[in-house]
Amino acid sequence: MEKGELRDLETIFAQVEDPRVDRTKRHRLRDIIILAICGVICGAEGWVEIEEFGRAKEAWFTELLTLPNGIPSHDTFGRVFAHIDPKQFEASFLQWVQGLSQTVQGVIAIDGKTLRRSHDHAVGKKALHMVSAWAVENRLVLAQIATEEKSNEITAIPVLLRQLALAGCIVTIDAMGTQTKIADQIIEQEGEYALALKENQGNLYEEVKATFALAEQEAFAGLHCESERSVEKGHGRLEVRNYWTIRDPEILEYLDPEKRWKGLRGIGMVRAERRIGQEVSRETRYFLLSFSSVKPFAYAVRSHWALRIACIGCWMSPSVKMNHAFDKAMRTKISRCYATLA
């Protein structure tokens, strides 16, 4: 972190009011916030680990921050974050992330996860479900929204997308988010999309599936199509994926005669075979695409599914992690601090 970047960060978080009385202040509020953010980004979970991280990097932080009394204790982190205004914290985080997201290119994966151990049966509180936008190349959560149920993802995704700069990016979304209004919004925000299809799309899913089945029977003869194959090995696992895209204008006209899917330029299919020892599993998935090239399609699909495997249980954002680690009773504040980094 350069000193200029630090000054920008301090300016942004100056919006967060200090809830402490002057006589109890041994550490600057902005130092506490910056230390906590850096700690969580580097993998710290909970106040004790944030304090340990700060002490391990104290010499480096001393060059950048004021730290008149050294690294704050874990109790200090907990007390301060329990009392700061979550709306102010959210607004500052969002401003910071939006500044970073202006340079994001490549794949943005939209996905939902139910946070482990975020429920509280004693008070009848369900587990927290977070819908997140993950910049694959940057390994950065650009924004998050908390919902009470997975079914609420459909209404949360448009709100999430409005917070993002999508120009130059491919947005990948699971089948629940494959909605015409969401496709409209992505195109209007100058992005591209790869939207998964499942049976919940009814006739469209069946028609796309039948189109690829017929195309395969005829060896894709006479069609505007592309294909690609990838093989991945590791940890006793072999995974082979075959990708196809079709951009034939007549087929697209047949699939979407009313032009309901804005920007539709192609359809995609991926057939994956995974071998682990003697066990073999196969899966075929179908997609609506606002582009037609198979290479970005293959990359987008690999990125989205690799992310889901790597990040199962790890989607909790810094503000959520910090508050959750301190006290389950802070869940009301947690759910409001959703626009953060991972």
HELIX and SHEET records of a PDB file:
HELIX    1   1 LYS A    3  PHE A   13  1                                  11    
HELIX    2   2 ASP A   22  THR A   24  5                                   3    
HELIX    3   3 LEU A   29  ILE A   41  1                                  13    
HELIX    4   4 TRP A   47  ALA A   56  1                                  10    
HELIX    5   5 GLU A   58  LEU A   64  1                                   7    
HELIX    6   6 HIS A   74  HIS A   83  1                                  10    
HELIX    7   7 PRO A   86  SER A  101  1                                  16    
HELIX    8   8 HIS A  121  VAL A  123  5                                   3    
HELIX    9   9 LYS A  150  ASN A  152  5                                   3    
HELIX   10  10 GLU A  153  ARG A  162  1                                  10    
HELIX   11  11 ALA A  175  GLY A  177  5                                   3    
HELIX   12  12 THR A  180  GLU A  188  1                                   9    
HELIX   13  13 GLU A  199  GLN A  201  5                                   3    
HELIX   14  14 ASN A  203  GLN A  217  1                                  15    
HELIX   15  15 PRO A  249  LEU A  255  1                                   7    
HELIX   16  16 VAL A  294  ALA A  310  1                                  17    
HELIX   17  17 PRO A  318  PHE A  326  1                                   9    
HELIX   18  18 LYS A  328  MET A  330  5                                   3    
HELIX   19  19 ARG A  331  ARG A  336  1                                   6    
SHEET    1   A 9 LEU A 140  THR A 147  0                                        
SHEET    2   A 9 HIS A 129  ALA A 135 -1                                        
SHEET    3   A 9 GLY A 106  THR A 114 -1                                        
SHEET    4   A 9 CYS A 169  ILE A 173  1                                        
SHEET    5   A 9 GLU A 192  LEU A 197  1                                        
SHEET    6   A 9 GLU A 279  LEU A 289 -1                                        
SHEET    7   A 9 GLY A 266  ILE A 276 -1                                        
SHEET    8   A 9 ARG A 237  ILE A 246 -1                                        
SHEET    9   A 9 CYS A 225  GLY A 234 -1                                        
END                                                                             
